[in-house]
């Protein structure tokens, strides 16, 4: 049975390079390439697929209106998809119990869960704040794969 452990295994092989798909208002699908990783949801503690989105991105607007997404990660010919409801946490998307400091650290946690490293975390934090970046946390109700 496929689960988020399989998703996380592929994240490590491709630096989290993934495709996220959201639903537009006209019911068509919008997809974009992102870096995604697996971590515990900061409110529920449940495993979640996480990514960081620019504050004014189309995917974030779609998720605000229709909070559900599918994320696919692949390595070679193997892939895993996770789909489910999405929660947002950022300067324009308050998430119960998370203050600005916790969101700042959550964005770092997501970056590292995607396989990222950084030499200057203060600069990273400044860019995230300037771009009004938000955490996107997808708690999958379905995970499936090429296996």
Helices and strands as residue ranges (DSSP letters): H 4-13, E 17-23, E 29-40, E 47-53, H 58-65, E 68-75, E 78-90, H 100-113, H 121-130, E 134-145
